[in-house]
Amino acid sequence: MAESFRMTIAQVNPVMGDIAGNVAQARAAWEVGRAAKTDMVGLPEMSVSGYQPQDLVTKAAFARACMAAVVDLAASVADGPVLGVGSPLLDETGLFNAYAICEGGKVRQWIRKHELPNYTVFDEKRVFSSGPIAPPYRVKGLMIGTPICEDAWFPKVSASLKAAGAEVLFSPNGSPYYRNKFPKRMGAMQARVEETGLPMIYLNMVGAQDDQVFDGGSFVLHPGREVVHQLPLFAEAYRHIDLEKRAEGWRAVPGEMVPYPDDWEQDYHAMVQSLRDYLGKNGFKRVLLGLSGGIDSALVAAIATDAIGAANVRCVMLPSPFTSKTSLEDAADVATRLGCPYQSVPIGGAKMAVEAALGETFNDFGVDLTEENIQSRLRAVMLMAMSNKFGEMLLTTGNKSEVAVGYCTIYGDMAGGYNPLKDLYKMRVFETCRWRNRNHRDWMLGPDGQVIPDRVIDKPPSAELRPDQRDDDSLPPYETLDVILENLVDKEASVADVVALGYDRAMVKKVERLIYLAEYKRAQAAPGTRLTRMSFGMDRRYPIVNRYRDDV
């Protein structure tokens, strides 16, 4: 019976649907393991297909292509360590989220996921069948049980594996990020280790898929809740885990413990990573955005610069007759500090032309919000023209507070391909700018130092679509608005619950009304980074037509 065992885990970033590329990534990980004389190499959940595949996986040709690729991969890694990879499995009993154990040139065992998540962004019961709990498998004398992702969040599967003889738990995951997720993830895995008395190797993927970011942060646990290995967040990494047979059972030799940053850095890194992967995996190398001189567009410019480099971020100021001298100066200052290409394209002439064209039609009506929205939509026309001409993806810059209450113009400032701030409330925008000014990391491609001037952070927010306009002319102060929104949206609180916190009922009802009225806008909004458990999109799925209001 073996007294030692080496497992290599590969915290990798697969690309959705790039079966050949993902297989090559798995093969490269296997080569690393073979060079290290490892006994088994493990990759994350659905590492061959990418995760989450959503309804793509129900296309039989796609599922079969993934399975065929796994079979070919198994044949190519016959001379070396056992390889574990995640893939869809389609057979006569159903379609499964599965994990293939490849040994001796063949797929030795398909492990089918038993517990299927069906909450927040997960909808696995829609596309997958629940598989039976698979038995543990033996590699070089070690019995390994493999609960796939959700299987490890509940006691049943791990307990069954223990009863069937498992000596170590290895859990491959596709676990997406949200703020404060890691302590909950760690707590759930520590509970499994305590219940079974078995060590656990927890492997998570990294990278972004649409709005979701997989944060990595893989780790190894011992009974007693002891963490003996910890891999980095938001970075690809390999780690060789050496296990020893001791009197109390199998245990891992302690290894590197990569420290984890605070929530502010994790959120910022998630926004950078999601934008970088969204662009790279869709084939875009450059972006542009409207740089208004305000805080939201300044933060998006910083995120984009950190994601793909200043030379690839075009910043465009589109002044109207209402744009202040301060905004003109601040926009140019932000672009200069970041090192981004910058230009100014006035919209005054276009505004006059549109208003003249509509003059007879609007003759009997006074000036109102319509004329303000024309300015926003003219900016979108010009930015989209540049996007088409130069092949640069247009970024939108609306924060979660604005998106929540519809303080944004559909087909105007909402136009674009991606919005890094979509799940970041306004008050967190302010603090995130301050955080970025104080901090620089090696994963940031932008410059060190104060990239967002104090004047941009400190001045009252304004859309500058009419003389002396301020956001708080139309909305409660953001300090108040964000608390109301966090309760009504993130916590699904009632109006009465929020009023009980000390807020004026009429104000809360106004905010509630705005949230519901803006549903149609959010249905047409660009995707953006998920930072919370209640992001707009797959987390929060409300009907557009909806007469319900909370009258309690």
C-alpha positions, 0 to 999 in steps of 0.5 A: 500500500502506498504511503505517499501520493502527489496530486497536481491541481491546475487552477485554470481559465477555460474559454467557453466553447473552445474545446480544442483550446481547453483540451490543450490547457488540460494537456499542458497541466498534465505535462506539468504534473508528469514532469513533477512525477505526480500521481494525478492531475486534476482540473476544475469542473466543466474544464473541457466545455467552459462554465456555465454553458447554459443552454449551449450544453443542450445542443447534442452536437456540443455535448458529444464534441466535448465527450469525444475530445475527452476520449481523445485526450485520455488516449494521449495521456496514457503514459503518465499520471491519471488525469481528471477533467470536467465535461458534459456527459450525454448518454441514454440516461440523460445529460450530466455535468460530469467529471472524467477520470482518465487512466491507461489511455481510456476514460476509466470512470465518469462521475456524474454531479448529484446535487444541481444548484438552482439559485442565483445565477445557477439553473442547472436543473434546467439543463442537467440530470442529477446523477447517482452518487458515484463511488470513490476510485483508487489511484496508486492505492489511495481511495479518492472521492470526488464531489463535484462543486455543489455536491460538496456544499451539502453533507449527503455526497461526502458522507456517502463517499466516506462510507464507501471507503474514500480516504481523501475528498477532491472537489473540482469546482466552477464557483463564481465570485461575489463579495464575501463569498470566500468565507462562506465557501471555506465554511461549507468545505470545513463542515464537510471535513469535520463531518467526514474526518477526511482531508479535502483538496478544493479546486476552483477555476479562474477567469470570467464568463460574461457577467460571472467571475471565477475567482480561483482561491483553491485550498487544501483542508485538514480535519480540525479546519486547518488550511494547509495550502492556499492558492491565489485569487484571480490568477491561474496557478498550478500546485503540487499537493503531497499527501502522506499516510499517517496514523490518523489517515492521509494528510497533506504536507503544508505548502504556500499560503497565498494571502487574500486581499480585502473586499475592495481589492477583490471587487476591483480585481473582479471588474478588471478580470471580467472586462479583460476576459470579456474582451479577450475571449470575444476577440476585442483588443481595444475599447472606447468610452465617453469620458464626461469628467465625472466619477463613473466614467473615470473609474471605468477608464481606470478599470479598462486601462488596468485590464488591457493597457492605456494605449488600447483605451480611447477616451472621448469627451462629447461636450454639449452647451451645458458641459462645464469648463471643470468637466472639460478639464477633468476629463482631459486630466483623467486621460492624461494621468492614465496615459490614454488617447483622448479627443473631444468631439462636440455635439452642439452642432448635432444637437441644433440640427436634430432640434431644428429637424424636430422643430415643427413636430415639437412646436406646441410642446415645451422643452422637457426631458426629451431634449436632455435625452437627445443629447445622450443619444447623440453621444451614443450615435457618435461613440458607436460610429467610432466603435464601428470605424475603429473596431473598438468595443464601446463601454458603458459607465452607469453604476448600480444606483443609476441602473436600479432607478433608471437614471440613464438613457436607453439608446443613449448612455446605456449603449455599449457592449459591457459595463464593469460598474453594473453591480457597484453602487454609487457610494462604493464607486467613490470609495473604489476610486479612492482605493485605486488611487492608493493602491497598485498591483502587478496585475494592473496594466495602468500607472501607479499613483493618483489616476483619478483627481480629487476634484472628480471624486469630490464634486457633486454628480451631474449629468450636465444635460441642462443648466446647473443640473445635479443628480440630487435634483431628481434623486435622494442623496446617494448616501440615502438612495444606496441604503434604500436600494440595498434593502429593496433590491439586494435584501428584497425588503418591504417598504415597511422594512425600510421605513422602519429603519428611519426613512421617509415613506414617500421617498421609499415609495418613490424609489420602489416605483423607479426600480419597477419602472426601469425594468424594461431598461435593464432588460436591454442593458449591456452585461456587466461584472457580477459583484453581489448575490443580487446583481441585475440579470441572472440573479434578479429576474423580475418581470417587465410588465408588473403592476405590483407595488408594496402597499404595506 
